C-alpha cells in the first residue's frame, strides 16, 4: 500500500493570522477615540512595530501640493536600538514616492546605492516601506527598518502592512479633518471674541498665569466671581474673559459702572420700571438684570452701590427673582454676577458702609488682579502687543524703549500703559520706537509743577504731628477748591476733580460742605 502524503502543519500560520486580526482590531478601537494627528500616527506606528516585528518605524505625512513632509513620527521598539536616521528615511520615502510601490529589501544601503553611509546608517539593513494612499494620491509613507543582521521582512509582512495601510490612511485623514475643524472652531471663537471687544489677558508673570488658571477653572460654573485690583488692572477684561469661556458666551454680557449711576436711578437701572411708576417714567424700561438673562452681568465698583439697594441685590442673588419698580409681578432671572472693586470691601463691610452678607455672597470666587508694578516682566509683552494692535503691525519698540517702559511707575497700571502706547502709535512717525521717543512723550505729558507739588506734600507730611487723616484733609480741601473754582456747579467741579458727579456728592455729604445751588 502507498504511503499517505504528510499534511503541512498550519497551526503556527493560523495562530499568526489570529494575532494579526486581534492587533488590527485593538488599533481600530484605540483610534476611534483619538482626534489628534500625532497620536494617531503613534498608535499606527506602535501597531506596525508589534505586528511586523520591526525594530524601528517612521511615518511621514505629505503636503499634496509641495510633496514635503508636514507631519512625521519616528518610533523604536526599544531605546537601545535607536531611531531611523533622517537621511535614510528621506531617501526611502523618495524611492517609494517615485516608484509608487512598496520597497522590500534585505539591504537598504545596497538597494538604494547609498555611497559612504555614516555608521548609524551602515548598521541598518532589512527594510519594508510602502505608500499610504487616498485614492490614487500618496498622502504618506510607512517605513520599517531593522538592524543589519537582524530579522528580514517577508512577503507575509508586506501582505500585513498592505492590509493595514488603507485602514491607517482613513484614520489619518479622519484625524486631519477633526484637527482642521478644531482649528477652524478656535479661529471662529477668536473672531467672536474680537467682535465682543475681548482681548486675551496678556502676561506670562506668575500672577497673571494664576489669574488665567483660576478663570479657566471657574468659567464653566455659574459661581459668583469677585475681582479685586487697582484701577486699570483689567478687571472688566477679566470679567469678559470669564464670560466668553463660559457656557453663557452666546448670551449677553452687560457691564454696569456702579459709581456712574445716580442714587435715585440705581434701582431702575438694575431692575427696570413700569410706565408711570415715577415722575419721568414715560415708558416701560427693562433693567440690566432682565436684559442679561441667561448671560453675565458685571458690577464694577460695587462698593459705590447705595446701602438701600444692596438688600435688593442680595435678594436677587439668593432667590433669582426681582420686580420692576411699579410692578408686583415677580420675574425669574438666570444671571451670573461678576463684581469688582479697587477697595478693601471686607473693611468697608465692617464699617457698615457695605452689607457683610452681600459681600460674602459676592465673594464666592475671589480673583486678585495684580498691579503692573508687581509684574514688570509683563510690560515688554504688553507694550509690544498693544503697539502691534494699534499700529496694525507697522511699528515696534526697540529693546531700550521696552527697558524704559519697564522701569516706569505706571500708577494707572495697564490702562495707563495702553494710553501711552496709543499716543506713540499716533504721534511717532518712525516704525522703530526708541527710548528717546518714550522720554519725549512722557516728559511732554509731565506737569511743570510736579517738583513743587512734591515739596508741598513733603512739608505737609512733616508738619502733620496730630492724629488727623492727612489724606482726608487734602481731599476735603480739593473738593472745597473745586466747588469754589466752579462757582458751586457740581458737574463742573466733578470734571475738575476727575470723578463722577455722584462721587462728588458723597464727598460733599461726608465733609458737610455746602451743596451746590447753581443751576446745571
C-alpha positions as CSV (number, residue, x, y, z in Angstrom):
1,X,0.0,0.0,0.0
2,X,1.2,3.5,-0.8
3,X,2.0,6.0,2.0
4,X,-0.4,8.9,2.8
5,X,1.3,12.2,1.9
6,X,2.1,14.4,5.0
7,X,-0.1,17.4,5.7
8,X,1.8,20.6,6.5
9,X,1.3,21.9,10.0
10,X,-0.7,25.2,9.6
11,X,-1.1,25.7,13.3
12,X,1.6,28.4,13.6
13,X,0.3,30.2,10.5
14,X,-3.2,30.2,11.8
15,X,-2.1,31.5,15.2
16,X,-0.1,34.2,13.4
17,X,-3.2,35.3,11.4
18,X,-5.3,35.5,14.6
19,X,-2.7,37.7,16.3
20,X,-2.8,40.0,13.3
21,X,-6.5,40.3,13.3
22,X,-6.6,40.9,17.1
23,X,-3.9,43.6,16.7
24,X,-5.8,45.4,13.9
25,X,-9.0,45.2,16.0
26,X,-7.2,46.8,19.0
27,X,-5.8,49.5,16.8
28,X,-9.3,50.3,15.4
29,X,-10.7,50.6,18.9
30,X,-7.9,52.8,20.0
31,X,-8.1,55.1,17.0
32,X,-11.9,55.5,17.3
33,X,-11.4,57.8,20.4
34,X,-8.3,59.8,19.0
35,X,-8.7,63.0,17.1
36,X,-5.1,64.2,17.3
37,X,-2.9,63.6,14.2
38,X,0.3,62.8,16.0
39,X,-1.4,60.4,18.5
40,X,-3.0,58.7,15.5
41,X,0.4,58.2,13.9
42,X,2.0,57.0,17.1
43,X,-0.8,54.3,17.6
44,X,-0.3,53.1,14.0
45,X,3.4,53.1,14.3
46,X,3.3,51.0,17.5
47,X,1.0,48.6,15.9
48,X,3.3,48.2,12.9
49,X,6.3,47.6,15.2
50,X,4.5,44.8,17.0
51,X,2.7,43.0,14.2
52,X,5.7,43.2,11.7
53,X,8.2,42.5,14.5
54,X,10.2,45.6,13.5
55,X,12.8,47.4,15.5
56,X,12.1,50.9,14.1
57,X,9.2,52.7,12.3
58,X,8.8,56.1,10.7
59,X,5.5,57.5,9.3
60,X,5.6,60.7,7.2
61,X,2.6,62.6,6.0
62,X,2.9,64.7,2.8
63,X,1.6,68.0,1.6
64,X,-0.4,67.1,-1.5
65,X,0.9,70.1,-3.4
66,X,4.6,70.5,-2.4
67,X,5.1,66.8,-1.6
68,X,7.0,67.9,1.5
69,X,6.6,66.3,4.9
70,X,4.0,68.1,7.1
71,X,3.8,65.6,10.0
72,X,6.2,62.8,11.0
73,X,6.8,60.4,13.8
74,X,9.7,58.1,14.5
75,X,9.3,55.2,16.9
76,X,11.7,52.4,18.1
77,X,10.8,49.1,19.8
78,X,13.4,49.9,22.5
79,X,15.6,52.9,23.3
80,X,18.8,50.9,22.8
81,X,18.1,50.3,19.1
82,X,17.9,54.0,18.3
83,X,15.7,55.7,15.7
84,X,15.8,55.6,11.9
85,X,18.3,58.1,10.5
86,X,16.6,61.2,9.0
87,X,18.7,60.9,5.8
88,X,17.8,57.3,5.2
89,X,14.2,58.0,5.9
90,X,14.2,60.7,3.3
91,X,15.9,58.6,0.7
92,X,13.5,55.6,1.3
93,X,10.4,57.9,1.1
94,X,11.7,59.5,-2.1
95,X,12.1,56.0,-3.7
96,X,8.6,54.9,-2.7
97,X,7.1,58.2,-4.0
98,X,8.9,57.9,-7.3
99,X,8.1,54.2,-7.9
100,X,4.7,54.4,-6.3
101,X,5.1,50.9,-4.9
102,X,6.4,49.2,-1.8
103,X,10.1,48.7,-1.0
104,X,11.0,45.3,0.4
105,X,14.8,44.6,0.7
106,X,17.3,42.8,2.9
107,X,19.9,45.5,2.4
108,X,18.6,49.1,2.1
109,X,22.1,50.6,1.6
110,X,22.8,48.3,-1.4
111,X,19.3,48.6,-2.8
112,X,19.3,52.4,-2.8
113,X,23.1,52.6,-3.7
114,X,23.9,54.9,-0.7
115,X,27.6,55.9,-1.0
116,X,29.8,56.3,2.1
117,X,27.0,56.0,4.6
118,X,27.6,57.1,8.2
119,X,28.0,54.5,10.9
120,X,24.4,54.9,12.0
121,X,23.1,54.1,8.5
122,X,25.7,51.3,7.9
123,X,24.2,49.5,10.9
124,X,20.8,49.2,9.1
125,X,19.7,46.6,6.6
126,X,16.3,45.0,6.2
127,X,13.6,47.5,5.2
128,X,9.9,47.4,4.4
129,X,8.3,50.7,3.2
130,X,5.0,51.4,1.4
131,X,2.9,54.3,0.4
132,X,-0.3,55.4,2.2
133,X,-2.9,56.2,-0.4
134,X,-6.1,58.2,-0.7
135,X,-7.5,57.1,-4.0
136,X,-4.5,57.4,-6.3
137,X,-2.8,60.1,-4.2
138,X,0.1,59.3,-1.9
139,X,-0.6,61.0,1.4
140,X,2.2,59.5,3.4
141,X,4.9,56.8,3.8
142,X,5.3,54.0,6.3
143,X,9.0,52.8,6.7
144,X,10.1,49.8,8.8
145,X,13.8,49.2,9.3
146,X,15.8,46.5,11.2
147,X,19.4,46.3,12.1
148,X,21.9,44.7,9.7
149,X,22.0,41.0,10.5
150,X,18.5,41.3,12.2
151,X,15.2,39.9,11.1
152,X,14.4,40.1,7.4
153,X,11.0,41.3,6.4
154,X,8.9,38.7,4.5
155,X,6.2,38.7,1.9
156,X,3.8,38.0,4.8
157,X,4.9,41.2,6.5
158,X,4.3,43.0,3.2
159,X,0.8,41.5,3.0
160,X,0.0,42.5,6.5
161,X,1.3,46.1,6.0
162,X,-0.6,46.3,2.8
163,X,-3.8,45.2,4.6
164,X,-3.2,47.7,7.4
165,X,-2.3,50.7,5.1
166,X,-5.8,51.6,3.8
167,X,-7.3,51.5,7.3
168,X,-4.4,53.6,8.5
169,X,-4.9,56.1,5.7
170,X,-8.6,56.6,6.6
171,X,-7.8,57.0,10.3
172,X,-5.1,59.6,9.5
173,X,-7.4,61.6,7.2
174,X,-10.2,61.5,9.8
175,X,-7.8,62.9,12.4
176,X,-6.6,65.6,10.0
177,X,-10.2,66.6,9.3
178,X,-11.0,66.7,13.0
179,X,-7.9,68.8,13.7
180,X,-8.8,71.2,10.9
181,X,-12.3,71.5,12.3
182,X,-11.0,72.2,15.7
183,X,-8.6,74.9,14.4
184,X,-11.5,76.4,12.4
185,X,-13.6,76.4,15.6
186,X,-10.8,78.2,17.5
187,X,-10.5,80.8,14.8
188,X,-14.2,81.4,14.8
189,X,-14.2,81.7,18.6
190,X,-11.4,84.2,18.4
191,X,-13.4,86.2,15.8
192,X,-16.4,86.2,18.2
193,X,-14.1,87.4,21.0
194,X,-12.7,90.2,18.9
195,X,-16.2,91.2,17.8
196,X,-17.2,91.4,21.5
197,X,-14.2,93.6,22.2
198,X,-12.4,90.7,24.0
199,X,-8.6,90.7,24.2
200,X,-6.6,88.0,25.8
201,X,-5.3,88.7,29.3
202,X,-1.6,89.3,28.2
203,X,1.2,88.3,30.5
204,X,3.4,85.4,31.5
205,X,4.2,86.5,35.0
206,X,3.3,84.2,37.9
207,X,0.5,86.5,38.9
208,X,-1.1,86.6,35.5
209,X,-0.7,82.8,35.0
210,X,-2.6,82.3,38.3
211,X,-5.4,84.7,37.1
212,X,-5.8,82.8,33.8
213,X,-5.7,79.4,35.5
214,X,-8.4,80.5,38.0
215,X,-10.5,81.9,35.2
216,X,-10.2,78.7,33.3
217,X,-11.3,76.7,36.4
218,X,-14.4,78.8,37.2
219,X,-15.6,79.9,33.8
220,X,-17.6,76.7,33.3
221,X,-19.6,77.2,36.5
222,X,-22.2,79.8,37.5
223,X,-20.5,80.8,40.7
224,X,-20.3,84.5,41.6
225,X,-16.8,85.9,41.0
226,X,-15.3,88.8,42.9
227,X,-12.5,90.7,41.1
228,X,-10.2,92.8,43.2
229,X,-7.5,95.1,41.9
230,X,-6.3,98.7,41.5
231,X,-7.8,100.9,38.8
232,X,-6.6,100.0,35.4
233,X,-5.5,96.4,36.2
234,X,-8.0,94.9,33.8
235,X,-11.0,93.8,35.9
236,X,-13.6,94.3,33.2
237,X,-11.3,92.4,30.8
238,X,-11.1,89.5,33.2
239,X,-14.9,89.6,33.6
240,X,-15.3,89.4,29.8
241,X,-12.7,86.5,29.7
242,X,-14.8,84.6,32.2
243,X,-18.0,85.2,30.2
244,X,-16.6,84.2,26.7
245,X,-15.1,81.0,28.2
246,X,-18.4,80.0,29.8
247,X,-21.4,78.2,28.5
248,X,-23.1,81.6,28.6
249,X,-20.8,83.1,25.9
250,X,-23.5,83.3,23.3
251,X,-25.8,85.3,25.7
252,X,-25.5,88.9,26.7
253,X,-22.6,90.4,28.7
254,X,-23.6,93.7,30.4
255,X,-21.2,95.9,32.3
256,X,-22.5,98.3,34.9
257,X,-20.3,101.0,36.5
258,X,-21.9,101.4,39.9
259,X,-20.0,104.7,40.6
260,X,-21.5,106.3,37.5
261,X,-25.2,105.8,38.3
262,X,-27.1,108.4,40.3
263,X,-28.6,107.0,43.6
264,X,-32.2,107.8,42.6
265,X,-31.8,105.9,39.3
266,X,-29.9,102.9,40.6
267,X,-32.9,100.5,41.2
268,X,-34.4,101.4,37.8
269,X,-31.1,100.8,36.1
270,X,-30.7,97.4,37.5
271,X,-34.3,96.1,37.7
272,X,-36.3,98.3,35.4
273,X,-39.6,100.1,35.9
274,X,-43.2,100.2,34.6
275,X,-44.6,103.2,32.7
276,X,-45.8,105.9,35.1
277,X,-44.2,104.3,38.1
278,X,-42.4,107.6,39.0
279,X,-42.0,111.1,37.5
280,X,-40.2,110.8,34.2
281,X,-41.1,107.1,33.7
282,X,-42.8,107.8,30.3
283,X,-42.4,104.2,29.1
284,X,-41.6,100.7,30.4
285,X,-37.9,100.0,30.8
286,X,-36.2,96.7,31.3
287,X,-33.3,96.7,33.8
288,X,-29.8,95.3,33.3
289,X,-30.6,92.0,35.1
290,X,-33.6,91.3,32.8
291,X,-31.6,92.3,29.7
292,X,-28.7,90.0,30.8
293,X,-30.9,87.0,31.4
294,X,-29.0,83.7,30.8
295,X,-25.9,85.8,30.4
296,X,-23.5,87.6,32.6
297,X,-23.7,91.0,34.4
298,X,-20.5,92.7,35.6
299,X,-21.0,95.1,38.5
300,X,-17.9,97.3,38.5
301,X,-17.1,99.5,41.5
302,X,-19.7,97.5,43.6
303,X,-18.6,99.5,46.7
304,X,-20.4,102.6,45.3
305,X,-23.8,100.8,45.4
306,X,-26.2,102.6,47.8
307,X,-26.9,100.6,51.0
308,X,-30.6,100.6,50.3
309,X,-30.2,98.8,47.1
310,X,-27.7,96.3,48.5
311,X,-30.5,94.4,50.2
312,X,-32.5,94.1,46.9
313,X,-29.4,92.8,45.1
314,X,-28.8,90.2,47.8
315,X,-32.4,89.0,47.3
316,X,-31.9,88.7,43.6
317,X,-28.7,86.7,44.1
318,X,-30.4,84.3,46.6
319,X,-33.9,83.9,45.1
320,X,-33.0,84.6,41.4
321,X,-36.1,86.8,41.1
322,X,-36.9,90.6,41.1
323,X,-39.7,93.0,40.4
324,X,-39.6,96.2,38.3
325,X,-40.4,99.5,40.0
326,X,-44.2,100.0,40.0
327,X,-44.9,96.3,39.4
328,X,-46.0,93.4,41.6
329,X,-45.0,90.7,39.1
330,X,-42.2,88.5,40.3
331,X,-39.8,87.9,37.4
332,X,-37.4,85.0,37.4
333,X,-33.9,85.6,36.1
334,X,-30.8,83.4,35.4
335,X,-27.8,85.7,35.5
336,X,-24.2,85.1,36.5
337,X,-22.9,88.0,38.6
338,X,-19.3,89.1,38.5
339,X,-18.4,92.1,40.7
340,X,-15.3,94.2,41.1
341,X,-13.8,96.8,43.4
342,X,-10.5,98.6,43.9
343,X,-11.2,98.9,47.6
344,X,-10.9,96.6,50.7
345,X,-14.6,95.7,50.7
346,X,-14.1,93.5,53.8
347,X,-13.0,96.5,55.8
348,X,-15.8,98.6,54.3
349,X,-18.4,95.9,55.4
350,X,-17.0,96.1,58.9
351,X,-17.6,99.8,58.9
352,X,-21.3,99.3,57.9
353,X,-20.7,101.0,54.6
354,X,-21.4,97.7,52.7
355,X,-23.5,94.8,53.8
356,X,-21.4,92.0,55.1
357,X,-23.9,89.3,54.0
358,X,-23.8,90.7,50.4
359,X,-20.0,90.8,50.5
360,X,-19.8,87.1,51.4
361,X,-22.5,86.3,48.7
362,X,-20.5,88.0,46.0
363,X,-17.1,86.8,47.2
364,X,-17.6,83.1,46.3
365,X,-14.6,83.0,43.9
366,X,-12.1,85.9,44.7
367,X,-9.6,86.7,41.9
368,X,-6.9,89.3,42.6
369,X,-5.6,91.3,39.5
370,X,-2.0,92.3,40.3
371,X,-0.9,95.8,39.7
372,X,1.7,96.4,36.9
373,X,4.5,97.2,39.4
374,X,4.2,93.6,40.7
375,X,4.6,92.1,37.2
376,X,7.1,94.3,35.5
377,X,8.3,91.3,33.4
378,X,5.0,91.5,31.5
379,X,5.4,95.2,30.4
380,X,7.5,94.5,27.3
381,X,5.0,91.9,26.1
382,X,2.0,94.1,26.9
383,X,3.6,97.2,25.2
384,X,4.5,95.2,22.1
385,X,1.1,93.6,21.9
386,X,-0.7,97.0,22.2
387,X,1.6,98.6,19.6
388,X,1.2,95.8,17.1
389,X,-2.6,96.1,17.5
390,X,-2.8,99.9,17.4
391,X,-0.4,100.3,14.5
392,X,-1.7,97.3,12.6
393,X,1.8,95.8,12.8
394,X,3.6,98.7,11.2
395,X,5.6,99.8,14.3
396,X,7.7,98.1,17.0
397,X,9.6,99.1,20.1
398,X,13.4,98.9,20.3
399,X,14.9,97.0,23.2
400,X,16.0,100.2,25.0
401,X,12.4,101.6,24.6
402,X,11.0,98.4,26.2
403,X,13.6,98.7,29.0
404,X,12.5,102.3,29.6
405,X,8.8,101.3,29.8
406,X,9.6,98.5,32.2
407,X,11.2,101.0,34.7
408,X,8.4,103.5,34.7
409,X,6.0,103.8,37.6
410,X,2.6,103.1,36.0
411,X,0.3,104.2,38.7
412,X,-2.6,103.8,36.3
413,X,-1.5,100.2,35.6
414,X,-2.3,98.6,32.2
415,X,-4.8,101.3,31.2
416,X,-2.1,104.0,31.6
417,X,0.4,101.8,29.6
418,X,-2.1,101.3,26.8
419,X,-2.9,105.0,26.6
420,X,0.8,105.8,26.3
421,X,1.3,103.2,23.5
422,X,-1.7,104.7,21.7
423,X,-0.1,108.1,21.8
424,X,3.1,106.5,20.5
425,X,1.2,104.9,17.6
426,X,-0.4,108.2,16.6
427,X,2.3,110.8,17.2
428,X,5.5,108.9,16.3
429,X,6.1,108.6,12.6
430,X,9.1,106.2,12.7
431,X,8.5,102.5,12.5
432,X,11.0,101.8,15.3
433,X,10.1,103.5,18.6
434,X,13.2,104.2,20.7
435,X,13.9,105.2,24.3
436,X,14.2,108.9,23.3
437,X,10.7,108.8,21.7
438,X,9.3,107.4,25.0
439,X,11.2,110.1,27.0
440,X,9.9,112.8,24.8
441,X,6.3,111.8,25.1
442,X,6.5,111.2,28.9
443,X,8.3,114.5,29.6
444,X,5.8,116.5,27.5
445,X,3.0,115.0,29.5
446,X,4.5,115.7,32.9
447,X,3.2,118.8,34.7
448,X,5.8,121.5,35.3
449,X,4.6,121.8,38.9
450,X,5.4,118.2,39.8
451,X,8.5,119.0,41.8
452,X,6.7,122.0,43.5
453,X,3.8,119.7,44.5
454,X,6.2,117.1,45.8
455,X,7.8,119.8,48.0
456,X,4.5,121.0,49.3
457,X,3.4,117.4,50.2
458,X,6.6,116.7,51.9
459,X,6.2,119.8,54.1
460,X,2.6,118.8,55.0
461,X,3.8,115.3,56.0
462,X,6.5,116.7,58.2
463,X,4.1,119.2,59.8
464,X,1.4,116.7,60.5
465,X,2.1,116.0,64.1
466,X,-1.5,115.2,65.0
467,X,-3.6,112.0,64.5
468,X,-5.7,113.5,61.8
469,X,-6.1,111.7,58.5
470,X,-4.0,113.8,56.2
471,X,-5.4,112.2,53.1
472,X,-8.9,113.2,54.2
473,X,-7.8,116.7,55.0
474,X,-6.3,117.1,51.5
475,X,-9.4,115.6,49.9
476,X,-11.7,118.0,51.7
477,X,-9.5,120.9,50.6
478,X,-9.5,119.8,47.0
479,X,-13.3,119.4,47.0
480,X,-13.7,122.8,48.5
481,X,-11.4,124.4,46.0
482,X,-13.1,122.7,43.1
483,X,-16.6,123.9,44.2
484,X,-15.1,127.4,44.6
485,X,-13.4,127.3,41.2
486,X,-16.7,126.1,39.6
487,X,-18.8,128.6,41.4
488,X,-20.7,125.8,43.0
489,X,-21.5,124.0,39.7
490,X,-21.5,120.3,40.7
491,X,-20.9,118.9,37.2
492,X,-18.0,121.3,36.5
493,X,-16.4,120.6,39.9
494,X,-16.6,116.9,39.3
495,X,-14.9,117.3,36.0
496,X,-12.1,119.4,37.6
497,X,-11.5,116.6,40.2
498,X,-11.7,113.9,37.5
499,X,-14.5,112.0,39.4
500,X,-18.2,111.3,38.7
501,X,-20.8,113.7,40.0
502,X,-22.2,111.0,42.3
503,X,-18.8,110.6,43.9
504,X,-18.5,114.3,44.4
505,X,-22.0,114.4,46.1
506,X,-20.9,111.6,48.5
507,X,-17.8,113.6,49.4
508,X,-19.8,116.8,50.0
509,X,-22.0,114.9,52.4
510,X,-19.1,113.2,54.1
511,X,-17.3,116.5,54.8
512,X,-20.6,118.5,55.5
513,X,-19.7,121.0,52.7
514,X,-22.2,123.5,51.3
515,X,-24.1,121.9,48.4
516,X,-24.4,123.4,45.0
517,X,-27.2,125.9,44.4
518,X,-26.0,126.8,40.9
519,X,-28.4,125.7,38.1
520,X,-26.8,123.0,35.9
